C-alpha cells in the first residue's frame, strides 16, 4: 500500500460515520484521533446505546483506501448472557 507512489499517511480527512442518520463528530466527542491514519475510537455508556444505533454508514470523499471497523464490547456477568438474534447487518454499496 505504501509503495504505490501516493502519500497515504498525508491524508487528513476523516471518514464520515453516520449512526442512524446522525453524523459523528469525533473531535467534539472526546475521541483521540490518530494523526496520519485517521483512526479514532468513540465510547458510549450502556444507557446511551439504543437499538437504532445499529444502522451505521461509513463513507469517504477522497479516492484513497478506506478501512472501517465497528466493535461492540458489552460487559456482563456470564450467568446473565443468553443466545439471541441481532439486528446488525452489513450492506456494501459501491
C-alpha positions in Angstrom: 0.0 0.0 0.0 2.8 2.4 0.9 4.8 1.7 -2.3 2.1 2.9 -4.8 3.6 6.4 -5.1 0.8 8.1 -3.2 1.4 9.5 0.3 -1.3 7.6 2.1 -0.4 8.9 5.5 -0.7 12.5 4.4 -4.5 12.3 4.2 -6.1 14.4 6.9 -9.7 14.0 6.1 -11.6 11.5 8.3 -14.2 9.1 7.1 -17.8 10.2 7.6 -19.6 8.0 10.0 -23.4 8.2 10.4 -25.3 6.4 13.1 -29.0 6.2 12.3 -28.7 9.2 10.1 -26.7 11.3 12.6 -23.2 12.3 11.7 -20.5 11.7 14.3 -18.1 14.5 15.0 -15.1 12.7 16.8 -13.3 16.0 17.6 -16.2 17.0 19.8 -16.8 13.6 21.3 -13.7 13.3 23.4 -12.2 10.9 20.8 -8.5 10.7 20.3 -7.7 11.0 16.6 -4.5 9.2 15.4 -2.6 11.5 13.0 -1.9 10.1 9.6 -4.2 7.1 9.7 -7.4 8.8 10.7 -8.1 6.1 13.3 -10.3 7.1 16.2 -12.4 5.4 18.8 -15.7 6.7 20.3 -17.1 5.1 23.5 -20.7 5.2 24.8 -22.0 4.3 28.2 -24.5 1.5 28.4 -27.5 3.8 29.0 -26.6 5.8 25.9 -26.8 2.9 23.5 -30.1 2.5 21.6 -31.2 -0.2 19.1 -31.4 2.4 16.4 -27.6 2.8 16.6 -27.2 -0.5 14.8 -27.6 1.4 11.5 -24.1 2.6 10.6 -23.0 4.2 7.3 -19.3 4.9 6.6 -18.2 6.9 3.6 -15.2 8.8 2.4 -14.9 11.6 -0.2 -11.2 11.0 -1.2 -10.1 8.3 -3.6 -7.6 6.6 -1.2 -8.4 3.4 0.5 -11.0 3.1 3.3 -11.0 0.8 6.2 -13.7 0.7 8.9 -14.2 -1.5 11.9 -17.1 -1.3 14.3 -16.7 -3.2 17.5 -19.3 -3.6 20.3 -18.0 -4.6 23.7 -20.6 -5.3 26.3 -19.5 -6.3 29.8 -22.0 -8.6 31.6 -21.9 -11.4 34.1 -21.6 -14.7 32.3 -24.7 -16.2 34.0 -26.8 -13.4 32.6 -25.8 -14.0 28.9 -28.3 -15.9 26.8 -28.4 -16.5 23.0 -30.4 -14.0 20.9 -30.9 -12.6 17.4 -29.1 -9.4 16.5 -30.2 -6.6 14.2 -26.6 -6.0 13.0 -26.3 -6.4 9.2 -23.6 -5.4 6.7 -24.6 -3.8 3.4 -21.8 -2.9 0.9 -22.7 -0.3 -1.7 -20.4 1.0 -4.5 
